[in-house]
Amino acid sequence: MIKLHPETGQAIATLINTIDASVIMYTGECDTATFCYYMANEFKAIITLTEEYGIPHTGYAQAVKGMKMDMYANATL
């Protein structure tokens, strides 16, 4: 078994938690700005997970496509 450095493991766990929390936040009742913000958070976490840590995610292509759109790239709360 290959063990990750604790900081790397924590960073990966944080990204996975960010993806999960973002889904919870944007599936609730929210306005467009809130939806876009949490979708962008999810997209960023997926992209980081794949590009920085080499962990493939089925949503990667959609995340990259989404982050090219102004509504997600410039999303704020």
C-alpha positions as CSV (number, residue, x, y, z in Angstrom):
1,M,0.0,0.0,0.0
2,I,1.2,3.5,-0.9
3,K,0.7,6.0,1.9
4,L,0.3,9.7,1.2
5,H,2.1,12.4,3.0
6,P,-0.4,13.6,5.7
7,E,-0.6,17.1,4.1
8,T,-1.4,15.6,0.7
9,G,-4.0,13.3,2.2
10,Q,-5.6,16.3,4.0
11,A,-5.6,18.4,0.9
12,I,-7.4,15.6,-1.1
13,A,-9.9,15.0,1.7
14,T,-10.6,18.8,1.8
15,L,-11.3,18.8,-2.0
16,I,-13.6,15.9,-1.7
17,N,-15.5,17.6,1.1
18,T,-15.7,20.8,-0.9
19,I,-17.3,18.9,-3.8
20,D,-19.8,17.3,-1.4
21,A,-20.6,20.5,0.5
22,S,-21.0,22.5,-2.8
23,V,-23.5,20.0,-4.1
24,I,-25.5,20.2,-0.9
25,M,-25.5,24.0,-1.0
26,Y,-26.6,24.5,-4.6
27,T,-29.3,21.8,-4.5
28,G,-31.1,23.7,-1.7
29,E,-33.3,26.6,-2.4
30,C,-31.0,29.4,-3.5
31,D,-30.8,32.3,-6.0
32,T,-28.8,32.2,-9.2
33,A,-25.8,33.9,-7.7
34,T,-25.6,31.4,-4.9
35,F,-26.0,28.5,-7.3
36,C,-23.3,29.8,-9.6
37,Y,-20.9,30.3,-6.6
38,Y,-21.3,26.8,-5.3
39,M,-21.1,25.2,-8.7
40,A,-17.9,27.1,-9.3
41,N,-16.5,25.8,-6.0
42,E,-17.4,22.3,-7.1
43,F,-15.8,22.8,-10.5
44,K,-12.6,24.2,-9.0
45,A,-12.3,21.4,-6.6
46,I,-12.8,18.8,-9.3
47,I,-10.2,20.5,-11.5
48,T,-7.7,20.6,-8.7
49,L,-8.3,17.0,-7.7
50,T,-7.6,15.9,-11.3
51,E,-4.8,18.3,-12.4
52,E,-2.8,18.6,-9.2
53,Y,-3.3,15.1,-7.6
54,G,-3.9,13.0,-10.7
55,I,-7.2,11.7,-9.3
56,P,-9.7,11.3,-12.2
57,H,-13.2,12.6,-11.7
58,T,-16.1,11.9,-14.0
59,G,-17.1,15.6,-13.9
60,Y,-13.7,16.9,-15.0
61,A,-14.6,17.7,-18.6
62,Q,-17.8,19.5,-17.5
63,A,-15.9,21.4,-14.8
64,V,-13.4,22.7,-17.3
65,K,-16.1,23.7,-19.7
66,G,-18.1,25.3,-16.9
67,M,-15.1,27.4,-15.6
68,K,-14.7,28.9,-19.1
69,M,-18.2,30.5,-18.7
70,D,-18.3,33.9,-17.1
71,M,-21.2,33.0,-14.8
72,Y,-19.0,30.5,-13.0
73,A,-15.6,32.0,-13.5
74,N,-16.7,35.3,-11.9
75,A,-19.1,33.9,-9.4
76,T,-19.2,35.5,-5.9
77,L,-21.6,35.5,-3.0
